[in-house]
Amino acid sequence: MDPSEDAHPGHAELICRELARHANANVRGNAILGFGHLARMAGIIWKPAEVRVLVQSGLADPDKYVRGQAEAAAGDLRHFLKWKIVRPRKP
């Protein structure tokens, strides 16, 4: 993550929040995975309510890649920040 979280608090998260809404599934999935990296490496999420919505949306995304990246991010958020993220119900 460049610039580092220490040098520019919240910058990487801001970029991930923007890209988590991208039309391209690969971009969207990678951005959502970034939230997990931030939880692991920086130990902080600056806008937790917004990030939670994005990760939960990723868990229900129609694209398999995005769902997988969201699952990985949710695991890191659960482990490192003690978040409770509920998997969406399957229809």
Backbone bond lengths (Angstrom), bond angles and torsions (degrees), N, CA, C in turn:
res aa  C-N    CA-C-N  psi(-1)  N-CA   C-N-CA  omega(-1)  CA-C   N-CA-C  phi
1 M - - - 1.442 - - 1.519 108.50 -
2 D 1.269 114.30 114.91 1.452 119.59 -177.76 1.519 108.54 -132.81
3 P 1.287 120.72 118.75 1.462 127.37 8.65 1.519 111.59 -74.87
4 S 1.314 114.67 157.87 1.463 120.13 -176.36 1.529 110.80 -68.81
5 E 1.319 114.66 157.54 1.467 120.42 178.07 1.523 110.81 -62.00
6 D 1.331 116.79 -36.71 1.466 119.60 178.90 1.528 111.85 -64.18
7 A 1.329 115.97 -40.13 1.462 120.10 -177.80 1.522 112.55 -75.92
8 H 1.326 116.75 -35.55 1.471 121.34 -176.74 1.520 109.82 -138.70
9 P 1.336 117.11 77.58 1.459 120.43 -176.76 1.528 112.97 -54.95
10 G 1.318 115.77 128.67 1.456 121.71 176.24 1.513 116.32 84.28
11 H 1.326 118.53 -8.41 1.469 120.55 -176.02 1.530 111.90 -66.51
12 A 1.315 117.05 -48.11 1.467 120.03 -179.56 1.530 110.31 -62.71
13 E 1.321 116.70 -40.53 1.462 120.07 178.43 1.526 111.13 -62.41
14 L 1.315 117.13 -41.45 1.466 121.15 178.43 1.522 110.77 -58.13
15 I 1.321 116.93 -45.96 1.462 121.45 179.67 1.532 109.91 -63.48
16 C 1.328 116.58 -43.50 1.474 120.05 178.92 1.523 111.21 -63.56
17 R 1.331 117.47 -39.65 1.472 119.79 178.57 1.522 110.62 -62.34
18 E 1.301 117.39 -40.58 1.464 120.83 178.86 1.531 110.67 -66.95
19 L 1.325 116.96 -46.97 1.466 120.67 -175.56 1.535 112.97 -75.33
20 A 1.328 117.81 -18.72 1.463 120.84 177.85 1.531 111.45 -67.49
21 R 1.316 117.15 -10.94 1.473 122.39 177.42 1.536 112.14 -105.24
22 H 1.304 116.84 7.44 1.468 122.49 -175.45 1.529 111.08 -65.12
23 A 1.320 116.06 150.39 1.470 120.95 179.74 1.527 112.20 -68.73
24 N 1.323 117.67 -31.04 1.464 121.61 -178.62 1.525 110.19 -80.35
25 A 1.328 116.43 126.05 1.463 121.25 -176.71 1.525 112.87 -61.72
26 N 1.328 118.03 -37.99 1.473 119.70 179.96 1.521 110.88 -64.76
27 V 1.307 116.70 -42.21 1.466 120.76 178.70 1.522 109.42 -64.95
28 R 1.322 116.34 -46.26 1.462 122.17 -179.95 1.532 110.68 -59.50
29 G 1.317 116.92 -48.12 1.461 120.73 -179.42 1.520 112.64 -62.92
30 N 1.324 116.47 -43.57 1.467 119.69 -179.80 1.526 111.24 -64.95
31 A 1.327 116.43 -37.78 1.467 119.88 179.09 1.526 110.79 -65.14
32 I 1.326 116.16 -42.79 1.466 119.72 179.04 1.527 110.33 -64.73
33 L 1.310 117.29 -39.89 1.461 120.37 176.48 1.527 110.69 -59.86
34 G 1.328 116.47 -32.41 1.462 121.15 178.32 1.519 113.39 -57.27
35 F 1.339 117.16 -31.27 1.469 119.27 177.71 1.528 110.91 -64.03
36 G 1.313 116.30 -37.09 1.459 119.98 176.39 1.513 111.54 -65.60
37 H 1.336 116.43 -40.34 1.467 119.94 178.06 1.524 110.43 -63.16
38 L 1.334 116.56 -40.40 1.462 119.61 178.77 1.526 111.06 -64.36
39 A 1.319 116.55 -39.90 1.468 119.34 177.81 1.523 110.53 -61.41
40 R 1.328 115.51 -42.57 1.461 120.73 -177.16 1.522 112.07 -72.68
41 M 1.320 116.82 -46.34 1.465 120.78 -171.91 1.528 113.49 -87.07
42 A 1.331 117.41 -40.30 1.460 120.36 -175.45 1.527 112.14 -101.40
43 G 1.332 116.02 -24.27 1.458 119.71 179.76 1.516 114.31 72.47
44 I 1.343 116.49 20.74 1.459 118.96 -178.49 1.527 110.36 -151.37
45 I 1.309 114.80 144.45 1.458 123.27 168.33 1.523 105.19 -124.92
46 W 1.307 116.99 124.31 1.461 122.30 -172.89 1.524 113.07 -78.35
47 K 1.313 117.41 -32.49 1.471 121.92 -179.62 1.531 107.89 -122.59
48 P 1.340 117.11 72.33 1.461 119.50 -172.39 1.529 114.63 -61.37
49 A 1.310 119.17 -37.80 1.470 120.17 -179.11 1.527 110.44 -63.64
50 E 1.314 117.11 -43.26 1.462 121.16 -179.94 1.526 111.11 -68.05
51 V 1.312 116.97 -43.04 1.463 121.22 -179.54 1.534 110.09 -65.61
52 R 1.318 116.97 -40.54 1.464 120.15 178.59 1.530 110.60 -58.43
53 V 1.317 116.98 -44.47 1.472 121.24 178.73 1.530 110.37 -61.78
54 L 1.314 117.31 -42.35 1.464 120.44 -179.27 1.527 111.86 -66.12
55 V 1.318 117.02 -41.02 1.467 120.24 179.20 1.528 109.78 -67.96
56 Q 1.305 117.45 -44.55 1.461 120.07 178.88 1.527 111.24 -63.83
57 S 1.315 116.91 -36.85 1.467 119.95 174.95 1.520 110.22 -64.20
58 G 1.318 115.98 -39.10 1.464 120.54 177.76 1.515 112.25 -63.18
59 L 1.317 116.75 -35.75 1.461 120.47 178.13 1.528 112.42 -64.90
60 A 1.330 116.33 -23.66 1.468 121.65 179.53 1.524 112.30 -106.72
61 D 1.317 117.46 7.62 1.461 121.59 -176.82 1.537 110.34 -61.05
62 P 1.328 117.59 145.09 1.459 119.37 177.56 1.532 113.81 -66.12
63 D 1.322 116.98 -20.99 1.462 120.82 -178.21 1.532 110.98 -89.18
64 K 1.317 115.39 129.29 1.470 121.82 -178.23 1.531 111.98 -60.85
65 Y 1.325 117.72 -40.05 1.464 121.34 179.94 1.526 110.70 -61.08
66 V 1.316 116.29 -45.86 1.467 120.37 -179.79 1.524 109.90 -62.64
67 R 1.318 117.32 -44.10 1.465 120.40 178.75 1.523 111.24 -59.33
68 G 1.322 117.33 -41.71 1.460 120.66 179.30 1.515 112.64 -64.82
69 Q 1.323 116.29 -42.63 1.466 119.98 178.85 1.526 110.32 -67.23
70 A 1.319 116.70 -37.09 1.462 120.34 178.15 1.524 110.49 -66.59
71 E 1.319 116.75 -37.34 1.470 120.05 177.56 1.531 110.28 -63.53
72 A 1.324 117.09 -42.24 1.468 120.85 177.92 1.534 110.55 -63.99
73 A 1.323 116.58 -43.77 1.465 120.48 179.13 1.526 110.68 -63.79
74 A 1.327 116.59 -43.04 1.464 120.35 179.59 1.524 110.50 -61.10
75 G 1.323 116.91 -39.29 1.459 120.59 177.87 1.516 111.97 -60.98
76 D 1.329 116.56 -43.74 1.471 119.99 178.22 1.526 111.25 -67.10
77 L 1.319 117.04 -40.81 1.466 120.14 179.46 1.530 110.49 -64.59
78 R 1.319 116.17 -38.65 1.472 119.81 176.99 1.535 110.39 -64.43
79 H 1.314 115.36 -47.33 1.470 120.12 -174.10 1.530 112.62 -71.47
80 F 1.319 116.85 -51.11 1.463 120.01 -171.17 1.524 114.08 -86.48
81 L 1.325 117.58 -29.36 1.467 119.86 -178.74 1.526 112.80 -114.31
82 K 1.339 115.89 1.23 1.468 121.84 177.73 1.534 112.75 61.78
83 W 1.332 116.40 31.29 1.461 120.52 176.85 1.516 109.87 -74.62
84 K 1.302 115.06 151.04 1.460 121.63 170.16 1.526 106.71 -106.32
85 I 1.296 115.71 111.10 1.459 121.84 178.75 1.510 106.70 -119.05
86 V 1.296 114.76 122.84 1.462 120.90 -177.65 1.519 109.87 -94.63
87 R 1.321 114.98 132.33 1.470 119.44 175.35 1.526 108.40 -68.43
88 P 1.325 116.75 142.41 1.468 118.56 177.88 1.524 110.54 -66.88
89 R 1.316 115.57 149.55 1.467 120.34 176.97 1.509 109.84 -72.45
90 K 1.313 114.95 141.95 1.458 119.77 176.16 1.517 108.47 -83.87
91 P 1.341 116.42 138.52 1.468 118.99 -178.13 1.510 112.89 -65.94
